[in-house]
Amino acid sequence: ALVFVDCDSFRGTKYLIDNIFENRLVQGGIMVFEDYGHANLLGNRLAVHQGFDNKKNAFCFFSQFSGSYFVCKTM
């Protein structure tokens, strides 16, 4: 129901998005990307956008306060 992603790379983040969001995360489950707002880890941000920008079953929210990116699986 909750996935906390603390990867420092594009490859690791993309792998987790591709393998956990669709196949393992339950409806209403949340993925938190801790390194999304970190200026030196732009690969993480790119992987998040590639994974979720066109997904219809994902509600996304960026917290400017924490720098984390939250994705809730809606369907």
C-alpha positions as a Markdown table, in Angstrom:
| # | Residue | x | y | z |
|---|---|---|---|---|
| 1 | Ala | 0.0 | 0.0 | 0.0 |
| 2 | Leu | 3.0 | 2.3 | 0.5 |
| 3 | Val | 6.2 | 2.4 | -1.5 |
| 4 | Phe | 9.0 | 4.8 | -0.4 |
| 5 | Val | 11.5 | 5.2 | -3.2 |
| 6 | Asp | 14.9 | 6.5 | -2.2 |
| 7 | Cys | 16.9 | 5.9 | -5.4 |
| 8 | Asp | 19.6 | 8.2 | -6.5 |
| 9 | Ser | 19.5 | 7.2 | -10.2 |
| 10 | Phe | 17.3 | 7.3 | -13.2 |
| 11 | Arg | 17.7 | 3.5 | -13.8 |
| 12 | Gly | 16.8 | 2.4 | -10.3 |
| 13 | Thr | 13.8 | 4.8 | -10.1 |
| 14 | Lys | 12.5 | 3.7 | -13.6 |
| 15 | Tyr | 12.8 | 0.1 | -12.7 |
| 16 | Leu | 10.7 | 0.5 | -9.5 |
| 17 | Ile | 8.0 | 2.5 | -11.3 |
| 18 | Asp | 7.8 | -0.1 | -14.1 |
| 19 | Asn | 7.7 | -3.1 | -11.8 |
| 20 | Ile | 5.9 | -2.0 | -8.7 |
| 21 | Phe | 3.2 | 0.6 | -9.8 |
| 22 | Glu | 1.3 | -1.5 | -12.3 |
| 23 | Asn | 2.0 | -5.0 | -10.9 |
| 24 | Arg | 2.2 | -4.8 | -7.1 |
| 25 | Leu | 0.7 | -1.5 | -5.8 |
| 26 | Val | -2.9 | -1.8 | -4.8 |
| 27 | Gln | -5.6 | 0.7 | -5.8 |
| 28 | Gly | -5.3 | 3.6 | -3.4 |
| 29 | Gly | -1.7 | 2.8 | -2.7 |
| 30 | Ile | 0.9 | 5.5 | -2.7 |
| 31 | Met | 4.5 | 5.8 | -4.0 |
| 32 | Val | 6.7 | 8.5 | -2.5 |
| 33 | Phe | 9.8 | 9.6 | -4.4 |
| 34 | Glu | 12.0 | 11.1 | -1.8 |
| 35 | Asp | 14.8 | 12.4 | -4.1 |
| 36 | Tyr | 12.5 | 14.1 | -6.7 |
| 37 | Gly | 13.3 | 17.7 | -5.5 |
| 38 | His | 17.1 | 17.1 | -5.1 |
| 39 | Ala | 18.9 | 19.4 | -7.5 |
| 40 | Asn | 21.8 | 17.0 | -8.1 |
| 41 | Leu | 19.6 | 14.0 | -8.8 |
| 42 | Leu | 17.8 | 15.1 | -12.0 |
| 43 | Gly | 17.7 | 11.5 | -13.3 |
| 44 | Asn | 15.2 | 10.6 | -10.6 |
| 45 | Arg | 12.9 | 13.4 | -11.7 |
| 46 | Leu | 13.2 | 12.4 | -15.4 |
| 47 | Ala | 12.3 | 8.8 | -14.5 |
| 48 | Val | 9.2 | 10.0 | -12.5 |
| 49 | His | 8.0 | 12.1 | -15.4 |
| 50 | Gln | 8.6 | 9.4 | -18.0 |
| 51 | Gly | 6.7 | 6.9 | -15.8 |
| 52 | Phe | 3.7 | 9.1 | -14.8 |
| 53 | Asp | 3.1 | 12.0 | -17.1 |
| 54 | Asn | 0.6 | 10.1 | -19.3 |
| 55 | Lys | -0.8 | 7.6 | -16.8 |
| 56 | Lys | -4.5 | 7.8 | -16.4 |
| 57 | Asn | -4.6 | 5.8 | -13.2 |
| 58 | Ala | -2.2 | 8.1 | -11.2 |
| 59 | Phe | -2.9 | 11.2 | -9.1 |
| 60 | Cys | 0.4 | 13.1 | -8.7 |
| 61 | Phe | 1.4 | 15.8 | -6.3 |
| 62 | Phe | 4.8 | 17.5 | -5.7 |
| 63 | Ser | 5.4 | 19.0 | -2.2 |
| 64 | Gln | 7.7 | 22.0 | -2.5 |
| 65 | Phe | 8.1 | 21.9 | 1.3 |
| 66 | Ser | 9.6 | 18.4 | 1.4 |
| 67 | Gly | 10.8 | 18.1 | -2.1 |
| 68 | Ser | 9.1 | 14.7 | -2.4 |
| 69 | Tyr | 6.8 | 13.6 | -5.2 |
| 70 | Phe | 3.7 | 11.6 | -4.3 |
| 71 | Val | 1.7 | 9.3 | -6.7 |
| 72 | Cys | -1.6 | 7.7 | -5.7 |
| 73 | Lys | -2.9 | 4.8 | -7.8 |
| 74 | Thr | -6.5 | 5.6 | -8.6 |
| 75 | Met | -7.7 | 2.6 | -10.6 |
